[in-house]
Amino acid sequence: MLNKARNMMEADHEDGGYDRNKELKLLDETKAGVKGLVDAGLTKDITIKYLDHVKKLALTLLEIRIAFGVIRPRMQLP
């Protein structure tokens, strides 16, 4: 199963296309998790982890802007 996932992910990256949902589905199907993929030698093509770091950084920047008053969050009171 890991070989199938590796081949499909490498083919996607060679074509220049990237489908995060497809990659997450392949990761779920392998039942190996990120550690299993790394142990199998798939280290350069794992982009899911990097996208999650970018998302966390964006949330942190938003929190900083709110804290300094650059952005005022809109809240609906009941």
PyMOL Python script that loads the backbone (N, CA, C, O; Angstrom):
from pymol import cmd

cmd.read_pdbstr("""\
ATOM      1  N   MET A   1       0.826  -1.201   0.000  1.00  0.00           N
ATOM      2  CA  MET A   1       0.000   0.000   0.000  1.00  0.00           C
ATOM      3  C   MET A   1       0.867   1.260   0.000  1.00  0.00           C
ATOM      4  O   MET A   1       0.528   2.245  -0.656  1.00  0.00           O
ATOM      5  N   LEU A   2       1.995   1.232   0.741  1.00  0.00           N
ATOM      6  CA  LEU A   2       2.863   2.408   0.766  1.00  0.00           C
ATOM      7  C   LEU A   2       3.471   2.689  -0.601  1.00  0.00           C
ATOM      8  O   LEU A   2       3.650   3.848  -0.976  1.00  0.00           O
ATOM      9  N   ASN A   3       3.787   1.639  -1.341  1.00  0.00           N
ATOM     10  CA  ASN A   3       4.346   1.841  -2.682  1.00  0.00           C
ATOM     11  C   ASN A   3       3.340   2.514  -3.602  1.00  0.00           C
ATOM     12  O   ASN A   3       3.702   3.376  -4.403  1.00  0.00           O
ATOM     13  N   LYS A   4       2.068   2.118  -3.487  1.00  0.00           N
ATOM     14  CA  LYS A   4       1.019   2.734  -4.305  1.00  0.00           C
ATOM     15  C   LYS A   4       0.904   4.220  -3.971  1.00  0.00           C
ATOM     16  O   LYS A   4       0.807   5.059  -4.866  1.00  0.00           O
ATOM     17  N   ALA A   5       0.916   4.535  -2.679  1.00  0.00           N
ATOM     18  CA  ALA A   5       0.822   5.931  -2.255  1.00  0.00           C
ATOM     19  C   ALA A   5       2.030   6.720  -2.739  1.00  0.00           C
ATOM     20  O   ALA A   5       1.893   7.847  -3.215  1.00  0.00           O
ATOM     21  N   ARG A   6       3.218   6.122  -2.614  1.00  0.00           N
ATOM     22  CA  ARG A   6       4.437   6.804  -3.058  1.00  0.00           C
ATOM     23  C   ARG A   6       4.374   7.097  -4.554  1.00  0.00           C
ATOM     24  O   ARG A   6       4.673   8.212  -4.982  1.00  0.00           O
ATOM     25  N   ASN A   7       3.988   6.103  -5.346  1.00  0.00           N
ATOM     26  CA  ASN A   7       3.928   6.282  -6.802  1.00  0.00           C
ATOM     27  C   ASN A   7       2.933   7.363  -7.199  1.00  0.00           C
ATOM     28  O   ASN A   7       3.218   8.182  -8.073  1.00  0.00           O
ATOM     29  N   MET A   8       1.760   7.369  -6.558  1.00  0.00           N
ATOM     30  CA  MET A   8       0.742   8.361  -6.901  1.00  0.00           C
ATOM     31  C   MET A   8       1.186   9.765  -6.500  1.00  0.00           C
ATOM     32  O   MET A   8       0.955  10.721  -7.239  1.00  0.00           O
ATOM     33  N   MET A   9       1.825   9.896  -5.330  1.00  0.00           N
ATOM     34  CA  MET A   9       2.264  11.206  -4.872  1.00  0.00           C
ATOM     35  C   MET A   9       3.402  11.729  -5.742  1.00  0.00           C
ATOM     36  O   MET A   9       3.440  12.915  -6.069  1.00  0.00           O
ATOM     37  N   GLU A  10       4.330  10.849  -6.116  1.00  0.00           N
ATOM     38  CA  GLU A  10       5.431  11.275  -6.975  1.00  0.00           C
ATOM     39  C   GLU A  10       4.925  11.690  -8.351  1.00  0.00           C
ATOM     40  O   GLU A  10       5.436  12.645  -8.937  1.00  0.00           O
ATOM     41  N   ALA A  11       3.926  10.981  -8.872  1.00  0.00           N
ATOM     42  CA  ALA A  11       3.363  11.333 -10.177  1.00  0.00           C
ATOM     43  C   ALA A  11       2.700  12.705 -10.119  1.00  0.00           C
ATOM     44  O   ALA A  11       2.827  13.492 -11.057  1.00  0.00           O
ATOM     45  N   ASP A  12       1.993  13.003  -9.024  1.00  0.00           N
ATOM     46  CA  ASP A  12       1.351  14.306  -8.876  1.00  0.00           C
ATOM     47  C   ASP A  12       2.380  15.427  -8.838  1.00  0.00           C
ATOM     48  O   ASP A  12       2.182  16.474  -9.454  1.00  0.00           O
ATOM     49  N   HIS A  13       3.467  15.216  -8.125  1.00  0.00           N
ATOM     50  CA  HIS A  13       4.472  16.263  -8.001  1.00  0.00           C
ATOM     51  C   HIS A  13       5.243  16.454  -9.299  1.00  0.00           C
ATOM     52  O   HIS A  13       5.678  17.566  -9.596  1.00  0.00           O
ATOM     53  N   GLU A  14       5.420  15.397 -10.072  1.00  0.00           N
ATOM     54  CA  GLU A  14       6.103  15.529 -11.357  1.00  0.00           C
ATOM     55  C   GLU A  14       5.251  16.296 -12.353  1.00  0.00           C
ATOM     56  O   GLU A  14       5.780  17.035 -13.185  1.00  0.00           O
ATOM     57  N   ASP A  15       3.928  16.127 -12.275  1.00  0.00           N
ATOM     58  CA  ASP A  15       3.025  16.836 -13.175  1.00  0.00           C
ATOM     59  C   ASP A  15       2.887  18.309 -12.799  1.00  0.00           C
ATOM     60  O   ASP A  15       2.379  19.106 -13.589  1.00  0.00           O
ATOM     61  N   GLY A  16       3.327  18.669 -11.619  1.00  0.00           N
ATOM     62  CA  GLY A  16       3.213  20.047 -11.173  1.00  0.00           C
ATOM     63  C   GLY A  16       1.908  20.315 -10.450  1.00  0.00           C
ATOM     64  O   GLY A  16       1.711  21.410  -9.924  1.00  0.00           O
ATOM     65  N   GLY A  17       1.012  19.339 -10.412  1.00  0.00           N
ATOM     66  CA  GLY A  17      -0.248  19.518  -9.719  1.00  0.00           C
ATOM     67  C   GLY A  17      -0.157  19.020  -8.293  1.00  0.00           C
ATOM     68  O   GLY A  17       0.660  18.154  -7.980  1.00  0.00           O
ATOM     69  N   TYR A  18      -0.988  19.563  -7.437  1.00  0.00           N
ATOM     70  CA  TYR A  18      -1.014  19.124  -6.049  1.00  0.00           C
ATOM     71  C   TYR A  18      -2.452  19.120  -5.594  1.00  0.00           C
ATOM     72  O   TYR A  18      -3.162  20.116  -5.732  1.00  0.00           O
ATOM     73  N   ASP A  19      -2.877  18.004  -5.053  1.00  0.00           N
ATOM     74  CA  ASP A  19      -4.231  17.861  -4.552  1.00  0.00           C
ATOM     75  C   ASP A  19      -4.136  17.422  -3.098  1.00  0.00           C
ATOM     76  O   ASP A  19      -3.861  16.257  -2.811  1.00  0.00           O
ATOM     77  N   ARG A  20      -4.364  18.361  -2.181  1.00  0.00           N
ATOM     78  CA  ARG A  20      -4.206  18.076  -0.752  1.00  0.00           C
ATOM     79  C   ARG A  20      -5.177  16.994  -0.297  1.00  0.00           C
ATOM     80  O   ARG A  20      -4.801  16.108   0.470  1.00  0.00           O
ATOM     81  N   ASN A  21      -6.415  17.057  -0.761  1.00  0.00           N
ATOM     82  CA  ASN A  21      -7.397  16.052  -0.355  1.00  0.00           C
ATOM     83  C   ASN A  21      -6.986  14.660  -0.804  1.00  0.00           C
ATOM     84  O   ASN A  21      -7.146  13.688  -0.066  1.00  0.00           O
ATOM     85  N   LYS A  22      -6.458  14.569  -2.011  1.00  0.00           N
ATOM     86  CA  LYS A  22      -6.003  13.275  -2.520  1.00  0.00           C
ATOM     87  C   LYS A  22      -4.842  12.744  -1.676  1.00  0.00           C
ATOM     88  O   LYS A  22      -4.775  11.553  -1.371  1.00  0.00           O
ATOM     89  N   GLU A  23      -3.935  13.644  -1.306  1.00  0.00           N
ATOM     90  CA  GLU A  23      -2.790  13.237  -0.497  1.00  0.00           C
ATOM     91  C   GLU A  23      -3.234  12.806   0.900  1.00  0.00           C
ATOM     92  O   GLU A  23      -2.718  11.825   1.436  1.00  0.00           O
ATOM     93  N   LEU A  24      -4.178  13.524   1.488  1.00  0.00           N
ATOM     94  CA  LEU A  24      -4.693  13.130   2.799  1.00  0.00           C
ATOM     95  C   LEU A  24      -5.402  11.783   2.728  1.00  0.00           C
ATOM     96  O   LEU A  24      -5.268  10.960   3.634  1.00  0.00           O
ATOM     97  N   LYS A  25      -6.158  11.554   1.651  1.00  0.00           N
ATOM     98  CA  LYS A  25      -6.850  10.279   1.483  1.00  0.00           C
ATOM     99  C   LYS A  25      -5.843   9.134   1.368  1.00  0.00           C
ATOM    100  O   LYS A  25      -6.025   8.077   1.971  1.00  0.00           O
ATOM    101  N   LEU A  26      -4.779   9.353   0.590  1.00  0.00           N
ATOM    102  CA  LEU A  26      -3.740   8.329   0.469  1.00  0.00           C
ATOM    103  C   LEU A  26      -3.077   8.056   1.810  1.00  0.00           C
ATOM    104  O   LEU A  26      -2.775   6.908   2.134  1.00  0.00           O
ATOM    105  N   LEU A  27      -2.850   9.106   2.590  1.00  0.00           N
ATOM    106  CA  LEU A  27      -2.249   8.935   3.906  1.00  0.00           C
ATOM    107  C   LEU A  27      -3.167   8.120   4.812  1.00  0.00           C
ATOM    108  O   LEU A  27      -2.703   7.257   5.557  1.00  0.00           O
ATOM    109  N   ASP A  28      -4.474   8.395   4.746  1.00  0.00           N
ATOM    110  CA  ASP A  28      -5.429   7.629   5.545  1.00  0.00           C
ATOM    111  C   ASP A  28      -5.498   6.173   5.106  1.00  0.00           C
ATOM    112  O   ASP A  28      -5.602   5.273   5.939  1.00  0.00           O
ATOM    113  N   GLU A  29      -5.440   5.944   3.795  1.00  0.00           N
ATOM    114  CA  GLU A  29      -5.544   4.581   3.278  1.00  0.00           C
ATOM    115  C   GLU A  29      -4.354   3.714   3.668  1.00  0.00           C
ATOM    116  O   GLU A  29      -4.499   2.504   3.838  1.00  0.00           O
ATOM    117  N   THR A  30      -3.183   4.320   3.810  1.00  0.00           N
ATOM    118  CA  THR A  30      -2.003   3.522   4.154  1.00  0.00           C
ATOM    119  C   THR A  30      -2.046   3.045   5.593  1.00  0.00           C
ATOM    120  O   THR A  30      -1.426   2.035   5.925  1.00  0.00           O
ATOM    121  N   LYS A  31      -2.762   3.748   6.447  1.00  0.00           N
ATOM    122  CA  LYS A  31      -2.846   3.439   7.878  1.00  0.00           C
ATOM    123  C   LYS A  31      -1.471   3.487   8.541  1.00  0.00           C
ATOM    124  O   LYS A  31      -1.291   2.949   9.634  1.00  0.00           O
ATOM    125  N   ALA A  32      -0.509   4.121   7.892  1.00  0.00           N
ATOM    126  CA  ALA A  32       0.848   4.169   8.430  1.00  0.00           C
ATOM    127  C   ALA A  32       1.130   5.484   9.145  1.00  0.00           C
ATOM    128  O   ALA A  32       1.978   5.541  10.035  1.00  0.00           O
ATOM    129  N   GLY A  33       0.429   6.527   8.762  1.00  0.00           N
ATOM    130  CA  GLY A  33       0.690   7.829   9.335  1.00  0.00           C
ATOM    131  C   GLY A  33       1.944   8.444   8.755  1.00  0.00           C
ATOM    132  O   GLY A  33       2.604   7.851   7.902  1.00  0.00           O
ATOM    133  N   VAL A  34       2.267   9.628   9.221  1.00  0.00           N
ATOM    134  CA  VAL A  34       3.431  10.340   8.700  1.00  0.00           C
ATOM    135  C   VAL A  34       4.713   9.589   9.027  1.00  0.00           C
ATOM    136  O   VAL A  34       5.614   9.515   8.192  1.00  0.00           O
ATOM    137  N   LYS A  35       4.810   9.023  10.244  1.00  0.00           N
ATOM    138  CA  LYS A  35       6.013   8.282  10.626  1.00  0.00           C
ATOM    139  C   LYS A  35       6.229   7.093   9.703  1.00  0.00           C
ATOM    140  O   LYS A  35       7.361   6.817   9.306  1.00  0.00           O
ATOM    141  N   GLY A  36       5.167   6.389   9.359  1.00  0.00           N
ATOM    142  CA  GLY A  36       5.289   5.246   8.460  1.00  0.00           C
ATOM    143  C   GLY A  36       5.762   5.648   7.076  1.00  0.00           C
ATOM    144  O   GLY A  36       6.551   4.938   6.454  1.00  0.00           O
ATOM    145  N   LEU A  37       5.280   6.793   6.592  1.00  0.00           N
ATOM    146  CA  LEU A  37       5.722   7.270   5.283  1.00  0.00           C
ATOM    147  C   LEU A  37       7.195   7.670   5.305  1.00  0.00           C
ATOM    148  O   LEU A  37       7.932   7.401   4.356  1.00  0.00           O
ATOM    149  N   VAL A  38       7.619   8.312   6.389  1.00  0.00           N
ATOM    150  CA  VAL A  38       9.028   8.696   6.505  1.00  0.00           C
ATOM    151  C   VAL A  38       9.903   7.458   6.602  1.00  0.00           C
ATOM    152  O   VAL A  38      10.963   7.395   5.979  1.00  0.00           O
ATOM    153  N   ASP A  39       9.463   6.461   7.389  1.00  0.00           N
ATOM    154  CA  ASP A  39      10.218   5.211   7.509  1.00  0.00           C
ATOM    155  C   ASP A  39      10.323   4.491   6.171  1.00  0.00           C
ATOM    156  O   ASP A  39      11.301   3.791   5.911  1.00  0.00           O
ATOM    157  N   ALA A  40       9.312   4.665   5.323  1.00  0.00           N
ATOM    158  CA  ALA A  40       9.326   4.017   4.011  1.00  0.00           C
ATOM    159  C   ALA A  40      10.169   4.794   2.998  1.00  0.00           C
ATOM    160  O   ALA A  40      10.343   4.349   1.864  1.00  0.00           O
ATOM    161  N   GLY A  41      10.687   5.942   3.402  1.00  0.00           N
ATOM    162  CA  GLY A  41      11.553   6.705   2.512  1.00  0.00           C
ATOM    163  C   GLY A  41      10.875   7.859   1.809  1.00  0.00           C
ATOM    164  O   GLY A  41      11.480   8.499   0.949  1.00  0.00           O
ATOM    165  N   LEU A  42       9.634   8.138   2.157  1.00  0.00           N
ATOM    166  CA  LEU A  42       8.906   9.243   1.533  1.00  0.00           C
ATOM    167  C   LEU A  42       9.111  10.490   2.384  1.00  0.00           C
ATOM    168  O   LEU A  42       8.299  10.775   3.264  1.00  0.00           O
ATOM    169  N   THR A  43      10.165  11.222   2.137  1.00  0.00           N
ATOM    170  CA  THR A  43      10.420  12.403   2.958  1.00  0.00           C
ATOM    171  C   THR A  43      10.293  13.699   2.181  1.00  0.00           C
ATOM    172  O   THR A  43       9.821  14.696   2.728  1.00  0.00           O
ATOM    173  N   LYS A  44      10.699  13.712   0.928  1.00  0.00           N
ATOM    174  CA  LYS A  44      10.712  14.978   0.194  1.00  0.00           C
ATOM    175  C   LYS A  44       9.346  15.370  -0.345  1.00  0.00           C
ATOM    176  O   LYS A  44       9.143  16.536  -0.684  1.00  0.00           O
ATOM    177  N   ASP A  45       8.413  14.451  -0.437  1.00  0.00           N
ATOM    178  CA  ASP A  45       7.133  14.746  -1.073  1.00  0.00           C
ATOM    179  C   ASP A  45       5.991  14.949  -0.092  1.00  0.00           C
ATOM    180  O   ASP A  45       4.838  15.065  -0.509  1.00  0.00           O
ATOM    181  N   ILE A  46       6.279  14.994   1.184  1.00  0.00           N
ATOM    182  CA  ILE A  46       5.202  15.192   2.150  1.00  0.00           C
ATOM    183  C   ILE A  46       5.004  16.692   2.332  1.00  0.00           C
ATOM    184  O   ILE A  46       5.785  17.352   3.017  1.00  0.00           O
ATOM    185  N   THR A  47       3.969  17.217   1.724  1.00  0.00           N
ATOM    186  CA  THR A  47       3.716  18.659   1.799  1.00  0.00           C
ATOM    187  C   THR A  47       2.571  18.984   2.738  1.00  0.00           C
ATOM    188  O   THR A  47       2.348  20.153   3.054  1.00  0.00           O
ATOM    189  N   ILE A  48       1.843  17.976   3.191  1.00  0.00           N
ATOM    190  CA  ILE A  48       0.718  18.221   4.098  1.00  0.00           C
ATOM    191  C   ILE A  48       1.209  18.939   5.349  1.00  0.00           C
ATOM    192  O   ILE A  48       0.592  19.902   5.804  1.00  0.00           O
ATOM    193  N   LYS A  49       2.318  18.467   5.898  1.00  0.00           N
ATOM    194  CA  LYS A  49       2.835  19.017   7.136  1.00  0.00           C
ATOM    195  C   LYS A  49       3.194  20.491   6.965  1.00  0.00           C
ATOM    196  O   LYS A  49       2.920  21.299   7.853  1.00  0.00           O
ATOM    197  N   TYR A  50       3.790  20.840   5.858  1.00  0.00           N
ATOM    198  CA  TYR A  50       4.198  22.220   5.637  1.00  0.00           C
ATOM    199  C   TYR A  50       2.995  23.143   5.485  1.00  0.00           C
ATOM    200  O   TYR A  50       3.034  24.283   5.948  1.00  0.00           O
ATOM    201  N   LEU A  51       1.946  22.679   4.854  1.00  0.00           N
ATOM    202  CA  LEU A  51       0.746  23.498   4.709  1.00  0.00           C
ATOM    203  C   LEU A  51       0.103  23.756   6.058  1.00  0.00           C
ATOM    204  O   LEU A  51      -0.423  24.843   6.293  1.00  0.00           O
ATOM    205  N   ASP A  52       0.136  22.768   6.952  1.00  0.00           N
ATOM    206  CA  ASP A  52      -0.413  22.967   8.284  1.00  0.00           C
ATOM    207  C   ASP A  52       0.393  24.008   9.059  1.00  0.00           C
ATOM    208  O   ASP A  52      -0.183  24.792   9.813  1.00  0.00           O
ATOM    209  N   HIS A  53       1.725  24.029   8.883  1.00  0.00           N
ATOM    210  CA  HIS A  53       2.552  25.039   9.541  1.00  0.00           C
ATOM    211  C   HIS A  53       2.208  26.430   9.027  1.00  0.00           C
ATOM    212  O   HIS A  53       2.165  27.382   9.807  1.00  0.00           O
ATOM    213  N   VAL A  54       1.968  26.558   7.746  1.00  0.00           N
ATOM    214  CA  VAL A  54       1.603  27.850   7.163  1.00  0.00           C
ATOM    215  C   VAL A  54       0.265  28.318   7.728  1.00  0.00           C
ATOM    216  O   VAL A  54       0.091  29.498   8.032  1.00  0.00           O
ATOM    217  N   LYS A  55      -0.672  27.391   7.865  1.00  0.00           N
ATOM    218  CA  LYS A  55      -1.981  27.740   8.412  1.00  0.00           C
ATOM    219  C   LYS A  55      -1.851  28.223   9.861  1.00  0.00           C
ATOM    220  O   LYS A  55      -2.498  29.195  10.250  1.00  0.00           O
ATOM    221  N   LYS A  56      -1.015  27.548  10.660  1.00  0.00           N
ATOM    222  CA  LYS A  56      -0.804  27.957  12.049  1.00  0.00           C
ATOM    223  C   LYS A  56      -0.145  29.326  12.119  1.00  0.00           C
ATOM    224  O   LYS A  56      -0.497  30.141  12.972  1.00  0.00           O
ATOM    225  N   LEU A  57       0.803  29.585  11.236  1.00  0.00           N
ATOM    226  CA  LEU A  57       1.473  30.879  11.205  1.00  0.00           C
ATOM    227  C   LEU A  57       0.481  31.987  10.866  1.00  0.00           C
ATOM    228  O   LEU A  57       0.529  33.063  11.462  1.00  0.00           O
ATOM    229  N   ALA A  58      -0.407  31.737   9.926  1.00  0.00           N
ATOM    230  CA  ALA A  58      -1.411  32.732   9.550  1.00  0.00           C
ATOM    231  C   ALA A  58      -2.331  33.032  10.727  1.00  0.00           C
ATOM    232  O   ALA A  58      -2.690  34.189  10.949  1.00  0.00           O
ATOM    233  N   LEU A  59      -2.717  32.007  11.485  1.00  0.00           N
ATOM    234  CA  LEU A  59      -3.560  32.231  12.657  1.00  0.00           C
ATOM    235  C   LEU A  59      -2.812  33.025  13.718  1.00  0.00           C
ATOM    236  O   LEU A  59      -3.395  33.895  14.365  1.00  0.00           O
ATOM    237  N   THR A  60      -1.527  32.736  13.904  1.00  0.00           N
ATOM    238  CA  THR A  60      -0.725  33.477  14.873  1.00  0.00           C
ATOM    239  C   THR A  60      -0.628  34.943  14.480  1.00  0.00           C
ATOM    240  O   THR A  60      -0.761  35.819  15.334  1.00  0.00           O
ATOM    241  N   LEU A  61      -0.398  35.223  13.207  1.00  0.00           N
ATOM    242  CA  LEU A  61      -0.328  36.610  12.747  1.00  0.00           C
ATOM    243  C   LEU A  61      -1.659  37.323  12.951  1.00  0.00           C
ATOM    244  O   LEU A  61      -1.683  38.499  13.312  1.00  0.00           O
ATOM    245  N   LEU A  62      -2.757  36.625  12.723  1.00  0.00           N
ATOM    246  CA  LEU A  62      -4.076  37.210  12.949  1.00  0.00           C
ATOM    247  C   LEU A  62      -4.267  37.538  14.425  1.00  0.00           C
ATOM    248  O   LEU A  62      -4.791  38.599  14.764  1.00  0.00           O
ATOM    249  N   GLU A  63      -3.842  36.630  15.306  1.00  0.00           N
ATOM    250  CA  GLU A  63      -3.960  36.876  16.747  1.00  0.00           C
ATOM    251  C   GLU A  63      -3.127  38.082  17.173  1.00  0.00           C
ATOM    252  O   GLU A  63      -3.554  38.864  18.022  1.00  0.00           O
ATOM    253  N   ILE A  64      -1.940  38.237  16.586  1.00  0.00           N
ATOM    254  CA  ILE A  64      -1.082  39.388  16.902  1.00  0.00           C
ATOM    255  C   ILE A  64      -1.752  40.680  16.446  1.00  0.00           C
ATOM    256  O   ILE A  64      -1.742  41.674  17.173  1.00  0.00           O
ATOM    257  N   ARG A  65      -2.328  40.674  15.259  1.00  0.00           N
ATOM    258  CA  ARG A  65      -3.005  41.879  14.755  1.00  0.00           C
ATOM    259  C   ARG A  65      -4.189  42.253  15.636  1.00  0.00           C
ATOM    260  O   ARG A  65      -4.429  43.433  15.894  1.00  0.00           O
ATOM    261  N   ILE A  66      -4.920  41.259  16.094  1.00  0.00           N
ATOM    262  CA  ILE A  66      -6.057  41.525  16.985  1.00  0.00           C
ATOM    263  C   ILE A  66      -5.552  42.079  18.312  1.00  0.00           C
ATOM    264  O   ILE A  66      -6.138  43.019  18.850  1.00  0.00           O
ATOM    265  N   ALA A  67      -4.461  41.504  18.853  1.00  0.00           N
ATOM    266  CA  ALA A  67      -3.926  41.937  20.144  1.00  0.00           C
ATOM    267  C   ALA A  67      -3.456  43.387  20.106  1.00  0.00           C
ATOM    268  O   ALA A  67      -3.616  44.107  21.092  1.00  0.00           O
ATOM    269  N   PHE A  68      -2.885  43.826  19.001  1.00  0.00           N
ATOM    270  CA  PHE A  68      -2.390  45.193  18.891  1.00  0.00           C
ATOM    271  C   PHE A  68      -3.437  46.158  18.345  1.00  0.00           C
ATOM    272  O   PHE A  68      -3.142  47.337  18.146  1.00  0.00           O
ATOM    273  N   GLY A  69      -4.624  45.687  18.107  1.00  0.00           N
ATOM    274  CA  GLY A  69      -5.695  46.558  17.672  1.00  0.00           C
ATOM    275  C   GLY A  69      -5.687  46.901  16.199  1.00  0.00           C
ATOM    276  O   GLY A  69      -6.428  47.786  15.769  1.00  0.00           O
ATOM    277  N   VAL A  70      -4.870  46.223  15.420  1.00  0.00           N
ATOM    278  CA  VAL A  70      -4.848  46.475  13.982  1.00  0.00           C
ATOM    279  C   VAL A  70      -6.151  45.998  13.360  1.00  0.00           C
ATOM    280  O   VAL A  70      -6.688  46.628  12.449  1.00  0.00           O
ATOM    281  N   ILE A  71      -6.644  44.889  13.858  1.00  0.00           N
ATOM    282  CA  ILE A  71      -7.913  44.329  13.392  1.00  0.00           C
ATOM    283  C   ILE A  71      -8.819  44.183  14.608  1.00  0.00           C
ATOM    284  O   ILE A  71      -8.401  43.682  15.651  1.00  0.00           O
ATOM    285  N   ARG A  72     -10.035  44.618  14.464  1.00  0.00           N
ATOM    286  CA  ARG A  72     -11.004  44.443  15.545  1.00  0.00           C
ATOM    287  C   ARG A  72     -11.948  43.305  15.176  1.00  0.00           C
ATOM    288  O   ARG A  72     -12.656  43.379  14.172  1.00  0.00           O
ATOM    289  N   PRO A  73     -11.955  42.267  15.980  1.00  0.00           N
ATOM    290  CA  PRO A  73     -12.848  41.147  15.664  1.00  0.00           C
ATOM    291  C   PRO A  73     -14.305  41.543  15.844  1.00  0.00           C
ATOM    292  O   PRO A  73     -14.649  42.290  16.759  1.00  0.00           O
ATOM    293  N   ARG A  74     -15.140  41.041  14.977  1.00  0.00           N
ATOM    294  CA  ARG A  74     -16.577  41.296  15.077  1.00  0.00           C
ATOM    295  C   ARG A  74     -17.203  40.178  15.885  1.00  0.00           C
ATOM    296  O   ARG A  74     -17.032  38.996  15.586  1.00  0.00           O
ATOM    297  N   MET A  75     -17.918  40.569  16.895  1.00  0.00           N
ATOM    298  CA  MET A  75     -18.570  39.569  17.743  1.00  0.00           C
ATOM    299  C   MET A  75     -20.054  39.872  17.792  1.00  0.00           C
ATOM    300  O   MET A  75     -20.466  41.026  17.912  1.00  0.00           O
ATOM    301  N   GLN A  76     -20.835  38.835  17.698  1.00  0.00           N
ATOM    302  CA  GLN A  76     -22.272  38.994  17.827  1.00  0.00           C
ATOM    303  C   GLN A  76     -22.668  38.580  19.231  1.00  0.00           C
ATOM    304  O   GLN A  76     -22.487  37.433  19.639  1.00  0.00           O
ATOM    305  N   LEU A  77     -23.201  39.525  19.945  1.00  0.00           N
ATOM    306  CA  LEU A  77     -23.634  39.223  21.303  1.00  0.00           C
ATOM    307  C   LEU A  77     -25.048  38.668  21.268  1.00  0.00           C
ATOM    308  O   LEU A  77     -25.872  39.081  20.452  1.00  0.00           O
ATOM    309  N   PRO A  78     -25.316  37.735  22.158  1.00  0.00           N
ATOM    310  CA  PRO A  78     -26.677  37.148  22.162  1.00  0.00           C
ATOM    311  C   PRO A  78     -27.723  38.108  22.642  1.00  0.00           C
ATOM    312  O   PRO A  78     -28.902  37.758  22.699  1.00  0.00           O
TER     313      PRO A  78
END
""", "prot")
cmd.dss("prot")
cmd.show_as("cartoon", "prot")
cmd.util.cbc("prot")
cmd.orient("prot")
